[in-house]
Amino acid sequence: MTVRFAAPIVAAGFAGALLFAPSAGVAAGVFDGLAGYWAGSGRVQMSDGSAERIRCRASYAVGGGGRLMQQKLTCASASYKFDISSNVEETGGRLSGTWSEATRNVTGNVSGTARGGSISAQVGGPGFNASLSVATRGASQSVTIVPQGNDVRQITVSMKRR
């Protein structure tokens, strides 16, 4: 697998951890309900129509009144594996942060917005950009990533709290 293919997958893994919606009526930070362990699976869909299943597990540490999140994420499929660390901060509904992927020595940034149980963001790194959306309901998250300018068409991942 080339780094060009790996970069959007890194974005997908990162995206699955970005947002947790606290219960209605509770004043809390955007990441308050995220702490702990999550796991799930999804599909990587290529431009040529082929697809591959991906499985992910993650751990999250939340601080700063629910406005700061540190993530460790491992995802694997039949043909590859990656390990991601990320740091994200929310201020006034705006997200910013960084991520790094250890096995390929790739780093990048994230920016976007958070409202209610959803997020809209851009993830970037050397040679790629991706749009992502995350919807969180209770202990479940669904993530959609659309990389731009490479052979990955779309990535979808569903994660549940363990």
NUVOPA-315942 format. One line per 5 residues: number of its first residue (from 0); their letters; for each residue x, y, z of N, C-alpha, C, CB. Coordinates in Angstrom, 3 decimals, padded with zeros to 6 digits. Glycine has a CB too. Layout:
! residues N
NUM> A> X/Y/Z/X/Y/Z/X/Y/Z/X/Y/Z ~ ...;
This chain:
! residues 162
0> MTVRF> 000.851/-001.180/000.000/000.000/000.000/000.000/000.887/001.230/000.000/-000.963/000.005/001.219 ~ 000.538/002.220/-000.782/001.306/003.452/-000.835/000.823/004.433/000.209/001.223/004.073/-002.215 ~ 001.659/005.417/000.519/001.257/006.457/001.463/000.058/007.212/000.913/002.424/007.426/001.746 ~ -000.039/007.370/-000.392/-001.173/008.058/-001.000/-002.483/007.371/-000.627/-001.015/008.111/-002.526 ~ -002.500/006.035/-000.588/-003.682/005.297/-000.175/-003.856/005.355/001.340/-003.594/003.846/-000.644;
5> AAPIV> -002.770/005.302/002.091/-002.839/005.259/003.548/-003.387/006.549/004.130/-001.471/004.980/004.126 ~ -003.060/007.680/003.565/-003.454/008.962/004.145/-004.959/009.094/004.326/-002.954/010.086/003.282 ~ -005.793/008.764/003.346/-007.237/008.865/003.585/-007.724/007.891/004.649/-007.992/008.621/002.298 ~ -007.103/006.725/004.765/-007.491/005.778/005.784/-007.170/006.345/007.158/-006.790/004.433/005.571 ~ -006.020/006.993/007.280/-005.667/007.659/008.526/-006.748/008.669/008.880/-004.286/008.349/008.416;
10> AAGFA> -007.193/009.438/007.904/-008.247/010.420/008.149/-009.519/009.736/008.645/-008.539/011.227/006.871 ~ -009.829/008.580/008.075/-011.037/007.872/008.501/-010.948/007.440/009.948/-011.282/006.661/007.619 ~ -009.829/006.895/010.300/-009.669/006.483/011.673/-009.772/007.636/012.640/-008.367/005.798/011.847 ~ -009.173/008.718/012.299/-009.218/009.904/013.139/-010.653/010.413/013.261/-008.302/011.000/012.573 ~ -011.357/010.391/012.172/-012.712/010.931/012.168/-013.638/010.204/013.111/-013.275/010.885/010.789;
15> GALLF> -013.466/008.910/013.248/-014.357/008.166/014.113/-014.318/008.623/015.556/-014.029/006.727/014.045 ~ -013.323/009.362/015.943/-013.163/009.765/017.331/-013.471/011.211/017.605/-011.801/009.487/017.765 ~ -013.864/011.948/016.655/-013.931/013.394/016.838/-015.036/013.902/017.747/-014.083/014.022/015.539 ~ -016.191/013.269/017.793/-017.299/013.926/018.479/-018.182/012.953/019.218/-018.124/014.701/017.501 ~ -018.601/013.327/020.415/-019.617/012.619/021.168/-020.640/013.631/021.625/-019.008/011.849/022.370;
20> APSAG> -021.908/013.382/021.418/-022.949/014.326/021.818/-023.415/014.008/023.226/-024.137/014.287/020.834 ~ -023.263/014.929/024.192/-023.754/014.681/025.537/-025.277/014.642/025.555/-023.238/015.749/026.501 ~ -025.833/014.103/026.632/-027.284/014.007/026.762/-027.929/015.384/026.702/-027.660/013.307/028.068 ~ -029.131/015.452/026.158/-029.846/016.713/026.035/-030.038/017.337/027.411/-031.204/016.504/025.341 ~ -029.883/018.640/027.520/-030.100/019.360/028.755/-028.904/019.380/029.687/-031.247/018.778/029.457;
25> VAAGV> -027.817/018.702/029.334/-026.629/018.661/030.172/-025.574/019.559/029.560/-026.101/017.213/030.331 ~ -025.147/020.577/030.320/-024.089/021.451/029.840/-022.770/020.715/029.990/-024.071/022.806/030.612 ~ -022.127/020.376/028.883/-020.895/019.599/028.933/-020.033/019.949/027.738/-021.191/018.084/028.966 ~ -018.749/019.596/027.829/-017.845/019.772/026.704/-018.170/018.772/025.608/-016.388/019.623/027.151 ~ -017.790/019.097/024.406/-018.136/018.285/023.245/-017.558/016.867/023.322/-017.648/018.966/021.984;
30> FDGLA> -016.441/016.661/024.040/-015.829/015.336/024.121/-016.126/014.599/025.424/-014.350/015.462/023.956 ~ -016.934/015.166/026.325/-017.155/014.581/027.651/-017.530/013.104/027.621/-018.229/015.340/028.359 ~ -018.403/012.683/026.748/-018.858/011.303/026.735/-017.979/010.347/025.974/-020.196/011.245/026.176 ~ -016.837/010.789/025.502/-015.996/009.972/024.636/-014.983/009.124/025.382/-015.283/010.843/023.674 ~ -014.591/009.495/026.590/-013.518/008.808/027.320/-013.762/007.306/027.412/-013.378/009.391/028.722;
35> GYWAG> -012.709/006.540/027.233/-012.793/005.095/027.344/-012.416/004.394/026.060/-014.172/004.692/027.750 ~ -013.006/003.200/025.862/-012.653/002.335/024.732/-013.829/002.180/023.780/-012.194/000.959/025.230 ~ -013.540/002.230/022.482/-014.536/002.075/021.430/-013.992/001.074/020.405/-014.876/003.456/020.756 ~ -014.897/000.439/019.661/-014.487/-000.473/018.598/-015.561/-000.517/017.528/-014.215/-001.889/019.154 ~ -015.157/-000.879/016.330/-016.120/-000.969/015.246/-015.489/-001.405/013.947/-016.802/000.343/015.054;
40> SGRVQ> -016.285/-001.324/012.899/-015.817/-001.746/011.576/-016.486/-000.900/010.508/-016.102/-003.250/011.337 ~ -016.006/-001.089/009.293/-016.559/-000.344/008.171/-015.993/-000.841/006.864/-016.285/001.140/008.327 ~ -016.098/000.029/005.838/-015.640/-000.326/004.489/-014.849/000.811/003.869/-016.831/-000.686/003.591 ~ -013.832/000.422/003.156/-013.065/001.345/002.321/-013.482/001.037/000.894/-011.487/001.195/002.531 ~ -014.054/002.015/000.204/-014.527/001.822/-001.162/-013.590/002.537/-002.129/-015.980/002.337/-001.323;
45> MSDGS> -013.065/001.799/-003.086/-012.115/002.337/-004.057/-012.843/002.870/-005.289/-011.096/001.261/-004.464 ~ -012.175/003.738/-006.013/-012.751/004.325/-007.235/-013.060/003.274/-008.292/-011.801/005.362/-007.815 ~ -012.320/002.154/-008.297/-012.568/001.103/-009.289/-013.739/000.195/-008.910/-011.319/000.265/-009.472 ~ -014.413/000.489/-007.777/-015.565/-000.284/-007.351/-015.252/-001.364/-006.329/-016.197/-000.904/-008.527 ~ -014.000/-001.697/-006.144/-013.655/-002.706/-005.141/-013.796/-002.113/-003.736/-012.209/-003.234/-005.367;
50> AERIR> -013.917/-002.995/-002.744/-014.081/-002.558/-001.361/-013.381/-003.538/-000.435/-015.578/-002.434/-000.992 ~ -013.055/-003.049/000.744/-012.402/-003.882/001.744/-012.935/-003.525/003.115/-010.869/-003.714/001.693 ~ -013.145/-004.533/003.937/-013.607/-004.316/005.314/-012.441/-003.827/006.167/-014.214/-005.623/005.914 ~ -012.746/-002.928/007.112/-011.745/-002.415/008.036/-012.299/-002.530/009.453/-011.362/-000.937/007.695 ~ -011.437/-002.905/010.409/-011.833/-003.007/011.815/-010.957/-002.051/012.617/-011.701/-004.485/012.349;
55> CRASY> -011.575/-001.362/013.593/-010.858/-000.361/014.373/-011.134/-000.516/015.858/-011.239/001.037/013.916 ~ -010.138/-000.157/016.684/-010.330/-000.037/018.130/-009.604/001.225/018.575/-009.800/-001.313/018.902 ~ -010.167/001.883/019.587/-009.636/003.174/020.002/-009.744/003.352/021.507/-010.366/004.303/019.289 ~ -008.849/004.180/022.044/-008.970/004.630/023.430/-008.848/006.144/023.426/-007.881/003.970/024.358 ~ -009.609/006.793/024.316/-009.675/008.250/024.348/-009.504/008.775/025.757/-010.991/008.737/023.770;
60> AVGGG> -008.703/009.812/025.900/-008.562/010.547/027.157/-009.118/011.944/026.910/-007.052/010.597/027.651 ~ -010.016/012.390/027.785/-010.691/013.681/027.615/-010.346/014.574/028.796/-012.237/013.501/027.492 ~ -010.071/015.845/028.533/-009.744/016.795/029.594/-010.237/018.180/029.243/-008.241/016.824/029.849 ~ -009.777/019.162/030.021/-010.122/020.555/029.735/-011.608/020.820/029.742/-009.564/020.953/028.416 ~ -012.344/020.226/030.687/-013.785/020.437/030.729/-014.511/019.851/029.527/-014.078/021.901/030.821;
65> GRLMQ> -013.951/018.783/028.944/-014.572/018.148/027.780/-014.227/018.806/026.461/-016.044/018.142/027.943 ~ -013.269/019.733/026.465/-012.898/020.447/025.238/-011.619/019.912/024.598/-012.729/021.916/025.534 ~ -010.894/019.011/025.285/-009.647/018.446/024.776/-009.764/016.935/024.695/-008.454/018.848/025.668 ~ -009.224/016.351/023.624/-009.291/014.912/023.450/-007.965/014.412/022.901/-010.455/014.520/022.518 ~ -007.445/013.331/023.517/-006.284/012.613/022.998/-006.756/011.215/022.628/-005.101/012.569/024.046;
70> QKLTC> -006.353/010.771/021.451/-006.826/009.506/020.925/-005.657/008.620/020.532/-007.745/009.734/019.732 ~ -005.818/007.314/020.758/-004.937/006.273/020.225/-005.846/005.342/019.446/-004.129/005.503/021.373 ~ -005.538/005.116/018.172/-006.419/004.355/017.297/-005.613/003.362/016.482/-007.210/005.290/016.372 ~ -006.091/002.110/016.412/-005.493/001.089/015.563/-006.585/000.540/014.655/-004.832/-000.052/016.413 ~ -006.307/000.512/013.362/-007.241/-000.049/012.381/-006.491/-001.029/011.492/-007.908/001.075/011.526;
75> ASASY> -007.196/-002.079/011.069/-006.581/-003.073/010.203/-007.608/-003.665/009.250/-005.930/-004.176/011.034 ~ -007.100/-004.067/008.096/-007.889/-004.792/007.111/-007.069/-006.004/006.688/-008.264/-003.884/005.876 ~ -007.502/-006.683/005.665/-006.768/-007.856/005.188/-005.397/-007.489/004.641/-007.568/-008.574/004.120 ~ -005.213/-006.241/004.181/-003.960/-005.900/003.518/-003.117/-004.823/004.203/-004.256/-005.462/002.153 ~ -003.563/-004.238/005.305/-002.753/-003.219/005.961/-003.200/-002.971/007.392/-002.806/-001.929/005.178;
80> KFDIS> -002.370/-002.208/008.118/-002.646/-001.816/009.493/-002.073/-000.417/009.692/-002.037/-002.839/010.522 ~ -002.709/000.393/010.553/-002.129/001.683/010.911/-002.423/002.029/012.351/-002.651/002.778/009.997 ~ -001.534/002.858/012.931/-001.623/003.304/014.317/-001.585/004.825/014.352/-000.475/002.702/015.175 ~ -002.638/005.428/014.906/-002.791/006.886/014.898/-002.850/007.427/016.313/-004.050/007.294/014.127 ~ -002.219/008.557/016.507/-002.377/009.352/017.725/-002.886/010.711/017.286/-001.025/009.470/018.544;
85> SNVEE> -003.818/011.284/018.044/-004.325/012.608/017.681/-004.630/013.425/018.921/-005.576/012.487/016.811 ~ -004.621/014.730/018.741/-004.972/015.710/019.766/-005.907/016.719/019.124/-003.697/016.411/020.369 ~ -007.100/016.904/019.715/-008.095/017.817/019.148/-008.622/018.712/020.256/-009.260/017.034/018.465 ~ -008.866/019.981/019.903/-009.434/020.947/020.835/-010.665/021.590/020.210/-008.391/022.023/021.223 ~ -011.700/021.789/021.037/-012.916/022.482/020.605/-012.982/023.824/021.330/-014.203/021.619/020.892;
90> TGGRL> -013.215/024.888/020.564/-013.402/026.220/021.128/-014.554/026.887/020.395/-012.099/027.074/021.023 ~ -015.626/027.189/021.108/-016.764/027.868/020.499/-017.364/027.155/019.310/-016.362/029.213/020.086 ~ -017.390/025.829/019.353/-017.962/025.058/018.248/-016.993/024.789/017.120/-019.145/025.765/017.706 ~ -015.783/025.331/017.181/-014.769/025.111/016.143/-013.748/024.099/016.638/-014.069/026.445/015.753 ~ -013.347/023.192/015.777/-012.379/022.160/016.107/-011.052/022.434/015.429/-012.902/020.788/015.709;
95> SGTWS> -009.972/022.142/016.131/-008.643/022.203/015.530/-007.778/021.162/016.202/-008.015/023.625/015.662 ~ -006.809/020.658/015.468/-005.933/019.667/016.055/-004.956/019.088/015.067/-006.732/018.578/016.654 ~ -004.235/018.077/015.556/-003.221/017.397/014.751/-003.352/015.894/014.944/-001.793/017.876/015.129 ~ -002.799/015.145/014.003/-002.722/013.700/014.103/-001.402/013.230/013.520/-003.911/013.029/013.385 ~ -000.982/012.032/013.911/000.207/011.414/013.320/-000.032/009.918/013.203/001.485/011.710/014.169;
100> EATRN> 000.542/009.324/012.175/000.432/007.889/011.943/001.851/007.329/012.050/-000.234/007.561/010.531 ~ 002.089/006.462/013.033/003.438/006.033/013.389/004.113/005.140/012.354/003.394/005.317/014.685 ~ 003.408/004.178/011.760/004.075/003.225/010.874/004.514/003.839/009.556/003.168/002.068/010.600 ~ 003.864/004.911/009.132/004.228/005.563/007.860/004.839/006.942/008.060/003.005/005.682/006.970 ~ 004.957/007.365/009.331/005.536/008.663/009.665/004.842/009.802/008.913/007.030/008.666/009.353;
105> VTGNV> 003.503/009.816/008.969/002.689/010.842/008.309/001.995/011.676/009.381/001.640/010.197/007.335 ~ 001.923/012.986/009.166/001.232/013.878/010.102/000.288/014.795/009.341/002.246/014.712/010.924 ~ -000.632/015.419/010.061/-001.554/016.345/009.422/-002.364/017.126/010.424/-002.471/015.609/008.499 ~ -003.282/017.928/009.904/-004.133/018.805/010.710/-005.601/018.523/010.442/-003.818/020.279/010.422 ~ -006.437/018.966/011.384/-007.886/018.874/011.229/-008.486/020.212/011.629/-008.482/017.707/012.087;
110> SGTAR> -009.530/020.616/010.920/-010.284/021.812/011.294/-011.735/021.567/010.929/-009.728/023.100/010.584 ~ -012.642/022.211/011.662/-014.046/022.013/011.360/-014.944/022.626/012.399/-014.346/020.561/011.231 ~ -016.193/022.186/012.388/-017.191/022.694/013.324/-017.938/021.532/013.962/-018.176/023.647/012.613 ~ -018.443/021.799/015.174/-019.232/020.809/015.900/-020.535/021.457/016.339/-018.449/020.245/017.125 ~ -021.651/020.787/016.046/-022.986/021.244/016.474/-023.804/020.040/016.869/-023.708/022.052/015.350;
115> GGSIS> -024.307/020.077/018.102/-025.121/018.957/018.556/-024.364/017.658/018.436/-026.415/018.880/017.769 ~ -024.943/016.670/017.830/-024.299/015.375/017.655/-023.638/015.200/016.316/-025.283/014.300/017.847 ~ -023.260/016.296/015.653/-022.639/016.142/014.342/-021.411/017.026/014.196/-023.639/016.462/013.246 ~ -020.573/016.618/013.262/-019.356/017.361/012.959/-019.180/017.412/011.453/-018.117/016.719/013.643 ~ -018.618/018.511/011.009/-018.232/018.672/009.614/-016.806/019.191/009.636/-019.207/019.646/008.827;
120> AQVGG> -015.893/018.506/008.950/-014.484/018.890/009.052/-013.705/018.595/007.780/-013.838/018.177/010.216 ~ -012.520/019.164/007.734/-011.522/018.893/006.709/-010.294/018.325/007.406/-011.171/020.186/005.886 ~ -009.770/017.234/006.872/-008.556/016.625/007.390/-007.524/016.701/006.283/-008.795/015.145/007.863 ~ -006.314/017.152/006.618/-005.281/017.294/005.603/-003.939/016.788/006.075/-005.159/018.724/005.187 ~ -003.103/016.486/005.113/-001.744/016.040/005.360/-000.977/016.105/004.057/-001.717/014.609/005.955;
125> PGFNA> 000.263/015.655/004.063/001.067/015.701/002.837/000.402/014.948/001.689/002.452/015.121/003.097 ~ 000.026/015.653/000.645/-000.508/015.042/-000.557/-001.955/014.622/-000.530/000.276/013.901/-000.869 ~ -002.730/015.025/000.467/-004.150/014.661/000.438/-004.976/015.632/001.266/-004.351/013.230/000.954 ~ -006.284/015.633/000.977/-007.309/016.324/001.760/-008.535/015.436/001.761/-007.634/017.757/001.181 ~ -009.307/015.503/002.826/-010.543/014.721/002.902/-011.598/015.508/003.661/-010.294/013.351/003.582;
130> SLSVA> -012.844/015.401/003.204/-013.989/015.928/003.935/-014.518/014.805/004.806/-015.100/016.478/002.968 ~ -015.018/015.149/005.982/-015.585/014.114/006.821/-016.811/014.620/007.548/-014.558/013.612/007.811 ~ -017.694/013.683/007.860/-018.853/013.987/008.691/-018.996/012.876/009.715/-020.153/014.137/007.834 ~ -019.401/013.264/010.924/-019.569/012.319/012.021/-020.922/012.590/012.663/-018.406/012.436/013.068 ~ -021.699/011.543/012.876/-022.962/011.660/013.604/-022.890/010.723/014.799/-024.198/011.324/012.687;
135> TRGAS> -023.198/011.247/015.993/-023.137/010.456/017.212/-024.504/010.423/017.872/-022.082/011.019/018.180 ~ -024.928/009.213/018.230/-026.183/009.021/018.959/-025.919/008.018/020.058/-027.342/008.537/018.015 ~ -026.032/008.468/021.311/-025.775/007.580/022.440/-024.373/007.024/022.396/-026.775/006.447/022.462 ~ -024.256/005.698/022.384/-022.953/005.036/022.388/-022.538/004.565/020.997/-022.974/003.857/023.339 ~ -023.100/005.177/019.947/-022.771/004.799/018.567/-022.350/006.014/017.755/-023.967/004.109/017.897;
140> QSVTI> -021.407/005.796/016.864/-020.964/006.845/015.947/-020.954/006.292/014.530/-019.556/007.379/016.340 ~ -021.365/007.117/013.559/-021.202/006.762/012.153/-020.374/007.867/011.504/-022.597/006.580/011.430 ~ -019.419/007.434/010.692/-018.445/008.335/010.094/-018.430/008.118/008.589/-017.033/008.116/010.700 ~ -018.412/009.217/007.830/-018.251/009.140/006.382/-017.101/010.059/005.984/-019.573/009.533/005.637 ~ -016.148/009.519/005.238/-014.980/010.260/004.768/-014.988/010.240/003.247/-013.650/009.656/005.333;
145> VPQGN> -014.759/011.391/002.646/-014.654/011.472/001.195/-013.308/012.121/000.854/-015.856/012.284/000.581 ~ -012.302/011.295/000.560/-010.987/011.823/000.179/-011.053/012.473/-001.197/-009.925/010.703/000.188 ~ -010.166/013.433/-001.435/-010.127/014.118/-002.718/-008.800/013.832/-003.427/-010.326/015.637/-002.529 ~ -008.887/013.520/-004.711/-007.706/013.395/-005.545/-006.911/012.119/-005.388/-006.833/014.508/-005.282 ~ -007.537/010.996/-005.036/-006.805/009.730/-005.018/-007.740/008.581/-005.347/-006.137/009.501/-003.650;
150> DVRQI> -007.260/007.348/-005.164/-008.032/006.186/-005.592/-009.043/005.677/-004.567/-007.101/005.088/-005.933 ~ -009.180/006.332/-003.417/-010.212/005.970/-002.443/-011.426/006.862/-002.672/-009.684/006.110/-000.973 ~ -012.595/006.255/-002.901/-013.818/007.018/-003.153/-014.499/007.445/-001.855/-014.783/006.196/-003.997 ~ -014.647/006.501/-000.918/-015.362/006.799/000.318/-014.982/005.785/001.388/-016.890/006.796/000.085 ~ -015.017/006.243/002.630/-014.753/005.384/003.780/-015.914/005.559/004.747/-013.374/005.729/004.464;
155> TVSMK> -016.463/004.454/005.234/-017.507/004.510/006.250/-017.089/003.615/007.411/-018.893/004.072/005.667 ~ -017.282/004.126/008.621/-016.923/003.375/009.822/-018.024/003.583/010.860/-015.524/003.823/010.382 ~ -018.421/002.527/011.546/-019.345/002.593/012.683/-018.616/002.094/013.914/-020.642/001.754/012.423 ~ -018.678/002.893/014.991/-018.004/002.496/016.227/-019.007/002.505/017.387/-016.805/003.443/016.531 ~ -018.773/001.628/018.356/-019.603/001.569/019.556/-018.695/001.585/020.783/-020.512/000.299/019.550;
160> RR> -019.223/002.188/021.846/-018.492/002.204/023.101/-018.449/000.803/023.675/-019.130/003.184/024.102 ~ -017.296/000.406/024.217/-017.110/-000.934/024.828/-017.050/-000.819/026.322/-015.828/-001.617/024.307;
